[in-house]
Amino acid sequence: MARQPTEATRTDRPPEAAPTALEIAGLSVRYGSRGVIDGLDLAIGRSEIFGLLGPNGSGKTTLVRAICKRVKPSAGRIRISGENNTKRSALRRVGLVPQEIALYPHLTVRENLMTFGRLSGLSHRQTAKILDFVVEATRLTRHLDDAVHTLSGGWKRRANIAAALLHGPSLLILDEPTVGVDIGARNALHTVIRNLGRSGLAVLLTTHDLDQAQALCSRVGFLRDGKLSPVGRPADLLKDAFDSKCELLVDLYEPARSKTRDMLKRLGFSSRHLGLEWSRMIDTSVDAQAGLTDALHRTDLRIKEIRFREPDLDSLFVKLTGEDGRS
């Protein structure tokens, strides 16, 4: 894959001397009397894919808007590649890919990219020159001359990413990049995102797909009550939260009755998927597992499957928020 012509490569600056792609210090944002973000700190390095996680309404969109200078903080600072985001030159280092497809549907992919290149301030010649890079990076070659409205959701999202890369950003913000795409397109987009990170680009990924976050991100952070905590490598966060425990999952053919639901909650189970899946953490000892599974089989539950697995980010999401991260 071709390397993106970033500021670092243009000046032959060694990677270790390059500034942090995104640095946020003491950021607070208020809407009237309501605090949305409270003293938030975050740094994202070059080539890092960082996952921003959190329940609906936790402030993820507000944080993205603050980075892009679309909302004014009440305190703190944001730097992009070493420059305050109050400067136009800093904001030009950000590529934003919104959740909604932001393309002209009746234009071809090529026409869209040429249009967005010119809108971003590039000349026709500059846009044509960078086009090869963004097309290769997103693997769009065979769809360049297709009208956007004829493309599947996955190819539209690739074109959306390509448009955000045209001006050579050092930070790419992806807001739910795989919403509404099938599993094949999702996996293909994962490959695109990984390759962008390897090319030197920093990626801030907001997602409710916790499997995606665990597969792609070197670090993740949970935004709750205006603060980003915990933050770290997924494996480290899971070790800290669950130690050596495993997760017991019970899949049902139909939701449990009221009294049985109460019993499951007393046993420490939490419900997911509209009451068709229940889970709890359990010691890995054979006796503990056998005792609990025997107790479940003695209930009136219509059990489809009982299984054990290693805790994942969805397990941690439930532990931190009490909500199902996949719903």
ABEGO torsion letter per residue (X at the ends): XBBBBBAAAAAGBBAAABBBABBBBGBBBBBEABBABBGBBBBBBBGBBBBBBEBBGAGAAAAAAAAAGABBBABEBBBBGGBBAABAAAAAABBBBBABBBBBAABBAAAAAAAAAAAAGBBAAAAAAAAAAAAAAAGAAAAAABBAAABBAAAAAAAAAAAAAAAGBABBBBBGAABGBBAAAAAAAAAAAAAAAAAGBBBBBBBABAAAAAAABABBBBBBGGBBOBBEBAAAAAAAAAEABBBBBBBBABBBBAAAAAAAAAAGBBBBGGGABBBBBBBABAAAAAAAAAAAAABABBBABBBBBBBBAAAAAAAAAGBBAAX
